[in-house]
Amino acid sequence: MALRALLTKRAPTLASGLGPFASAGGSGTGWQGLCHARGLKVAALPDLEYDYGALAPAISGEIMRLHHQKHHKAYVSNYNDALEKLDAAMAKGDVAAVVRLQSAIKFNGGGHINHTIFWKNLKPVNEGGGEPPHATLGWAIDTDFGSLEALVQKMNAEGAALQGSGWVWLALEKERKKLLVETTANQVPWPPVPSSHLISSLLSWCLV
Ligand SMILES: [Fe+2]
């Protein structure tokens, strides 16, 4: 998946819009209802702000649907399942189970967080997406990487170097006011560096 096709003018932040975790609905049934009764905040699969096919030909509708309805949905479901088990283990004082569940919480919660950010980084052409970055972001890319083409090469190279699954991120380091490319393995949630502030993201590989 080429980076150029994914760059948009939009600059979302982690704090903007709907957060990746939502309270269970008051009318929830089954385990969601139980979670709500216990006061647990469960995750919910967010709706996309555009149709699956709206980013074609840069990203096909089939790929978008796969990542949303299969990958992201599974992360949400598995996170909520692990959360319920964690709640039960904590209630029983089952320390071994509490410890064992941490990896599932981190992996699936991270997958949910990362995908939620990713959807917000994309925009259809008829809504202003698909344009090369310009103005402040375009200038910063030229300053920190030499050119947009050099940035594309760097992000694609770092994505190709990831083993297994992971993400490549373009971020702004707030303290130095400098753009940087970061990679995170598997579904380690963004941000990997506390001082970073998200500018945009590129999905590298995402395996269920
Ligand atoms: Fe995915």
Residues whose N, C-alpha, C, O or C-beta is under 5 A from the ligand:
A	BS01	LIG	H67 H71 C206
